[in-house]
Amino acid sequence: MREISIITEFIKLQDLLKFAGLVETGGEAKERIQAGEAQVNGEPCLHRGKKIRPGDEVRFDGETLTVRYAD
């Protein structure tokens, strides 16, 4: 499990995947999310603009990410 720190209230799912280095582009993120490759809190998520807040868990491409506020 990898923790991603943010300074904003939330981060969009597609932006999180790019920020974490799991996809190269927003276009790739869009296609892979819409193909059902992402899970948010254990549920499939097909919405690339899904707001991911601290405490949420994202599973994608064999990785598990959690989001927290930066100190």
N, C-alpha and C positions, 0 to 999 in steps of 0.2 A: 504494500500500500504506500502510495506517495502522497504527501501533503502539498497542496498548492496554496500559497498565501496571496490574498487579494487586499486591496486598500479601499475598494468600493463596496457598495451594499450587495452587489451580485455580479456574476459574470455569465454571459450567455454560453450555452453549451458549445457552440461551434468555436467561440473564442477560447474557451478553456482547452479544447482539444488542440488548437493551434499553439497556445501558450505553453502547453505541456510537451509540445513537440511530437504529438501522436499523429498529426496530419501536416502536410506541407502547405496547403492552401485552404481558403474558405470554401472553394468549390469542391474540393475533396471531402471536407467535413460535411458539407451539405449532402452530397451523394451517399456517403457512408451512414450518416444519421438517418436519412430517409430510407435506406436499405435495411434499417432495423439493427444496426450494429452497436448502438449505444443503449445503456441502461442507466437510469437515474433512480437511486434508492431501491434497487431491485426490480424496477418495472421498465419495460421497453419504452424508449422515448424516440419519437419520430419528428420532434419539433426542434429544429436547430437553434431557435431563439429562446429555448427554455432557460429560465433564470435559475442559475445554480447559486445557492447561498451557502454560507458557512454551515458545516454540519452535514451537507448533502454528500452522497457517495456516488461517483460515476464509474461505471465499468465500460471499458472500450479496448478492443484489440488485446485482450489478455492482461490489461493493466487496471488497477483500481486506484482512483484518485479521490481524495477528500479535500474539501475546501475549508480554509480557515482565514480569519482576519489576520493581517500582518500585525506584528507587535508594535 
